[in-house]
Amino acid sequence: MTVESTAARKPRRSSKRTSAVKTTAKTSAKTPQSSEPELVQLLTPEGERLEHPDYSIDLTAEELRGLYRDMVLTRRFDAEATALQRQGELGLWASLLGQEAAQIGSGRALRDDDYVFPTYREHGVAWCRGVDPTNLLGMFRGVNHGGWDPNTNNFHLYTIVIGSQTLHATGYAMGVAKDGADSAVIAYFGDGASSQGDVAESFTFSAVYNAPVVFFCQNNQWAISEPTEKQTRVPLYQRAQGFGFPGVRVDGNDVLACLAVTRSALERARRGEGPTLVEAFTYRMGAHTTSDDPTKYRADEERASWEAKDPILRLRAYLEKEGAADEAFFTALDEESEALGKRVREAVRAMPDPDPIAIFDNVYADGNPLVDEERAQFAAYQASFADTAEEGK
């Protein structure tokens, strides 16, 4: 089935381009048209289980409950962080609301020895990698630059620069291949980042060097206020074809499909078959960050249509239909969720302000004379204020 963007359906001034559009339209007419995009789906919004010829998955009731728990706790943590920002406890927060299935599904597909390069919104993936949620908040409070050791959990620090982490992931994956390891690397980015040159460069290098990397694009439909159809004429996953590796679009609100597709892509990378682009078709239910107001550029009706595809509600419906979870499980999870929210609140408010001199730490692995000189100058500058205060007494 051919999926066309809105831009591709607009008439073109050039007769040559118009002819191309007509040809595409004629080819598309051979298959039934649908308002829904073509994608891999294993669990419908109503909680009905589907099978797919290329992506199968068989999970126990315990594993299903685990995925549900992951999504619920991640959403609770995310909501608490948003509230803390509104209360002035955080400088900024980038919510993942609506993208829990994409992050938990892909995160649980990873092995311990795989390496993750996130953006600044992968709170669910961080949860899967065992990073304490409170460690994610230090950067947004302004007390550290990350708060965790990337090598402890194979989860790199959050990357604020849009798209650059795909290059980091590609280089790391090339190193993994040279070391002869069978682990894989995954790089997360959004539909907005897909327009960055860094992403195109990482696609080129990963393909040419057959790097064991999975590019996981969370297409949440909006690059801040820019809709996807203003960034591309074709579905994002089809871009991979031009670079010589496969791409697949998955229902980003279906945690089972995200798990199955990502697991397959990672296994392909470990076998030495190169990169894969996974486009998780999802929706950013909240603002881009807490400094954004999405009501200025998108309709309430659009958000409402995606609420009906909520990733947590669809998995709960499936659990209930299959008898895989009872009321006691949901009640206990609600209590655990509230306990997590309380822990996060208390941890954030108790975070100490950093020693200003610590800004010079860890700039170089083995130190540097210039940094030592700058540290001494800054220490003397700070001490001068103390001397002034003493003189004023």
C-alpha positions in Angstrom: 0.0 0.0 0.0 1.4 3.4 -0.9 1.1 6.1 1.8 1.3 9.6 0.5 1.9 12.7 2.6 -0.4 15.8 2.3 2.4 17.6 0.5 2.6 14.9 -2.1 -1.0 15.2 -3.0 -0.8 18.9 -3.8 -0.7 19.9 -7.5 2.6 21.0 -8.8 3.4 23.8 -11.2 5.8 21.7 -13.2 4.1 19.4 -15.8 6.8 16.9 -15.3 6.2 16.7 -11.5 2.4 16.6 -12.1 2.9 13.6 -14.3 4.8 11.9 -11.5 2.0 12.6 -9.0 -0.6 11.2 -11.4 1.4 8.0 -11.8 1.6 7.6 -8.1 -2.1 8.2 -7.7 -2.8 5.6 -10.4 -0.7 3.0 -8.6 -2.3 3.7 -5.3 -5.7 3.3 -6.8 -5.0 -0.4 -7.2 -5.2 -1.0 -3.5 -8.1 0.1 -1.1 -7.6 3.5 0.3 -7.6 4.0 4.1 -7.3 7.0 6.3 -5.1 5.0 8.6 -1.3 4.6 7.8 0.1 1.2 6.9 2.0 -0.1 10.0 2.8 -3.1 12.1 0.2 -3.6 14.8 -0.3 -6.5 17.2 -2.8 -4.9 19.6 -5.7 -2.8 18.4 -6.8 0.3 20.3 -9.7 -1.8 21.6 -7.3 -4.3 23.0 -7.8 -7.0 20.4 -4.8 -9.2 19.6 -3.6 -9.4 16.0 -1.0 -11.6 14.3 1.6 -10.4 11.8 3.5 -12.6 9.3 6.8 -11.0 10.0 6.6 -10.0 13.6 5.3 -12.5 16.1 5.5 -12.3 19.9 4.5 -14.7 22.7 4.5 -13.2 26.2 3.5 -14.7 29.5 0.9 -13.1 31.7 3.7 -11.9 34.0 5.5 -10.3 31.1 2.4 -8.5 30.0 1.7 -7.2 33.5 5.4 -6.1 33.6 4.9 -4.0 30.4 1.7 -2.5 31.8 3.5 -1.6 35.1 6.4 0.0 33.2 4.0 2.3 31.3 1.9 3.2 34.3 4.9 4.1 36.5 6.6 6.0 33.7 3.5 8.1 33.1 3.2 8.8 36.8 6.8 9.9 37.1 6.3 12.1 34.0 3.2 13.7 35.4 5.0 14.4 38.7 7.9 16.0 36.8 5.5 18.2 34.9 3.8 19.3 38.1 7.2 20.0 39.8 8.1 22.3 36.9 4.8 24.2 37.2 5.6 24.6 40.9 9.0 26.1 40.1 11.1 23.1 41.2 12.4 22.4 37.7 13.5 24.8 35.0 11.9 22.8 32.2 10.5 19.4 31.4 9.9 17.5 28.2 6.9 15.2 28.7 6.6 11.7 27.1 2.8 11.6 27.6 1.3 9.3 24.9 4.7 7.8 23.9 4.9 5.2 26.7 4.4 2.2 24.4 7.1 3.3 22.0 9.6 3.7 24.7 8.8 0.8 27.0 8.3 -1.6 24.1 11.7 -0.7 22.5 13.4 -0.4 25.8 12.4 -3.9 26.9 13.7 -5.3 23.6 17.2 -4.4 24.6 19.8 -6.7 26.1 22.0 -5.6 29.0 25.0 -5.3 26.7 23.3 -3.1 24.1 23.9 0.6 24.3 21.3 3.4 24.2 21.8 7.0 22.9 18.7 9.0 23.9 17.3 12.5 23.3 15.9 14.4 26.2 12.5 12.7 26.3 13.4 9.0 26.7 12.3 8.7 30.3 10.6 5.3 29.7 13.8 3.9 28.1 15.8 5.2 31.1 13.4 3.3 33.3 13.9 0.1 31.4 17.7 0.6 31.7 17.5 0.9 35.5 18.3 4.6 35.7 16.7 6.0 38.8 14.0 8.5 37.8 15.2 11.1 40.2 18.6 11.1 38.4 16.8 12.3 35.3 15.6 15.5 37.1 18.9 16.9 38.2 19.7 18.4 34.8 16.2 19.9 34.5 16.7 21.4 38.0 20.1 22.7 37.0 22.2 20.9 39.6 24.1 18.6 37.3 24.6 17.7 33.6 23.0 14.2 33.8 23.4 12.7 37.2 24.3 9.1 36.1 27.2 7.2 34.8 26.4 6.2 31.2 28.5 3.0 31.3 26.7 1.7 34.4 23.5 1.2 32.6 24.7 1.5 29.0 22.4 4.5 28.7 24.1 7.7 27.5 23.4 11.1 29.0 20.4 13.0 27.6 21.2 14.9 24.4 19.7 18.3 24.0 21.3 19.1 20.6 18.8 17.9 18.1 19.9 14.8 16.1 23.6 14.7 17.2 23.1 11.5 19.2 22.5 9.6 16.0 26.1 10.3 15.0 27.3 9.3 18.4 25.4 6.0 18.1 26.7 5.3 14.7 30.3 5.9 15.7 29.9 3.7 18.8 28.2 1.0 16.7 31.1 1.1 14.2 33.4 0.5 17.2 31.3 -2.4 18.5 31.7 -4.0 15.1 35.5 -3.5 15.0 35.7 -5.1 18.5 33.9 -8.1 17.2 31.1 -7.9 19.8 27.6 -9.1 19.1 25.8 -6.3 21.0 23.7 -3.6 19.2 23.2 0.1 19.6 20.0 2.1 19.4 19.6 5.8 18.8 16.4 7.6 19.6 15.2 10.7 17.8 12.0 12.4 16.7 10.3 13.4 13.5 11.7 16.9 13.9 15.3 15.6 14.2 14.8 13.6 11.0 15.2 16.8 9.1 18.7 17.4 10.6 21.8 16.9 8.5 23.4 14.9 11.4 20.7 12.2 11.0 21.3 11.9 7.2 25.0 11.7 7.8 24.5 8.9 10.4 22.4 7.0 7.9 25.1 7.2 5.3 28.0 6.1 7.6 26.0 3.3 9.3 24.9 1.9 5.9 28.4 2.1 4.3 30.1 0.6 7.3 27.3 -1.9 8.1 27.1 -0.6 11.7 25.0 -2.6 14.1 22.6 0.3 15.0 18.9 0.7 15.1 17.5 4.2 14.5 14.3 4.5 16.5 12.3 7.5 15.3 9.3 8.4 17.5 7.1 10.2 15.1 4.8 12.1 17.4 3.4 14.2 14.6 4.7 17.5 15.7 8.2 19.0 15.7 7.3 21.6 18.3 4.7 23.4 16.1 5.7 22.0 12.7 3.5 19.1 11.5 5.1 16.1 9.8 3.7 16.8 6.4 5.7 20.0 6.3 8.9 18.0 6.7 8.6 15.1 4.3 6.7 14.0 1.2 7.0 10.3 2.1 6.6 8.4 5.3 9.7 8.7 7.4 10.5 5.0 7.4 10.8 5.0 3.6 13.8 7.3 3.8 15.9 4.3 4.8 15.6 2.8 1.3 17.6 5.7 -0.2 20.5 4.8 2.1 20.4 1.1 1.4 18.9 -0.4 4.6 15.4 -1.4 5.6 12.8 0.8 7.3 9.6 -0.3 9.1 6.7 1.7 10.5 5.1 0.4 13.7 2.1 1.4 15.7 3.9 3.5 18.3 0.9 3.2 20.7 1.1 -0.6 20.6 3.7 -1.8 23.2 3.6 -5.4 21.8 4.4 -4.3 18.3 7.1 -1.9 19.4 8.7 -4.7 21.4 8.5 -7.2 18.5 9.7 -4.8 15.8 12.6 -3.4 17.8 13.7 -6.9 18.9 13.8 -8.0 15.3 15.8 -5.0 14.3 18.3 -5.5 17.1 18.7 -9.1 16.2 19.3 -8.2 12.6 22.0 -5.7 13.7 23.7 -8.4 15.9 23.8 -10.8 13.0 25.9 -8.3 11.1 23.2 -7.2 8.7 23.5 -3.5 9.4 21.2 -0.7 10.4 17.4 -0.5 10.5 15.1 2.5 10.7 12.1 2.0 12.9 9.4 4.7 12.7 7.1 4.5 15.8 3.9 6.2 14.7 2.6 7.8 17.8 1.4 11.2 19.2 2.7 13.7 21.6 -0.3 14.2 23.9 1.2 17.1 25.8 3.3 20.1 25.0 6.7 19.8 23.4 8.1 21.1 26.7 6.6 22.9 29.6 7.5 26.2 27.8 5.2 25.3 24.9 1.5 25.8 24.4 0.2 23.3 21.8 -3.3 24.9 21.7 -1.8 27.6 19.6 -1.2 25.3 16.6 -3.2 22.1 16.8 -6.9 21.3 17.2 -8.5 19.7 20.2 -10.2 17.2 17.9 -6.9 15.9 16.8 -5.8 15.2 20.4 -9.1 13.6 21.2 -8.8 11.2 18.3 -5.4 10.0 19.7 -6.8 9.7 23.2 -8.9 6.8 21.9 -5.6 5.1 21.0 -4.0 5.4 24.4 -1.3 2.8 24.8 -2.0 2.1 28.5 -5.8 1.7 28.1 -5.4 -0.7 25.2 -3.1 -3.0 27.1 -5.3 -2.9 30.2 -8.3 -3.9 28.0 -6.3 -6.8 26.7 -5.2 -7.9 30.2 -8.8 -7.8 31.4 -10.1 -9.7 28.4 -7.5 -12.4 28.8 -7.8 -12.6 32.6 -4.1 -11.8 32.9 -4.6 -9.3 35.6 -7.1 -8.9 38.4 -8.3 -5.9 40.4 -5.8 -6.5 43.2 -3.0 -6.0 40.6 -4.3 -2.7 39.4 -4.9 -1.5 43.0 -1.5 -2.4 44.1 0.0 -0.7 41.0 -2.0 2.5 41.8 -0.4 2.5 45.3 3.0 1.9 43.9 2.5 4.7 41.5 1.6 7.2 44.2 4.6 6.1 46.3 6.8 6.8 43.3 5.3 10.3 42.9 6.0 11.0 46.5 9.5 9.8 46.3 10.2 11.9 43.3 8.8 15.1 44.9 10.9 14.6 48.0 14.0 13.8 46.1 13.8 16.9 43.9 13.2 19.3 46.8 16.1 17.8 48.7 18.6 18.1 45.8 21.6 20.2 47.0 22.9 23.0 45.0 26.2 22.0 43.4 29.5 23.5 44.4 30.2 26.1 41.6 33.8 24.9 41.4 32.5 21.4 40.3 31.9 22.8 36.8 35.6 22.1 36.1 35.4 18.5 37.1 35.4 15.7 34.5 36.1 18.1 31.6 39.0 15.8 30.7 39.5 12.3 31.8 43.0 12.9 33.0 42.9 16.6 33.8 44.4 19.5 31.8 46.7 22.3 32.8 44.5 25.0 31.3 41.4 23.7 33.2 43.5 23.7 36.4 44.5 27.3 35.8 40.9 28.3 35.1 39.8 26.5 38.3 42.3 28.4 40.4 41.2 31.7 38.8 37.6 31.0 39.5 38.3 29.9 43.1 40.2 33.2 43.7 37.3 35.1 42.2 34.9 33.4 44.6 37.2 34.0 47.5 37.2 37.7 46.7 33.6 38.0 47.6 34.2 36.4 51.0 36.9 39.0 51.7 34.6 41.8 50.7 31.9 40.4 53.1 34.4 40.3 55.9 35.5 43.9 55.3 31.9 45.1 55.4 31.3 43.8 58.9 
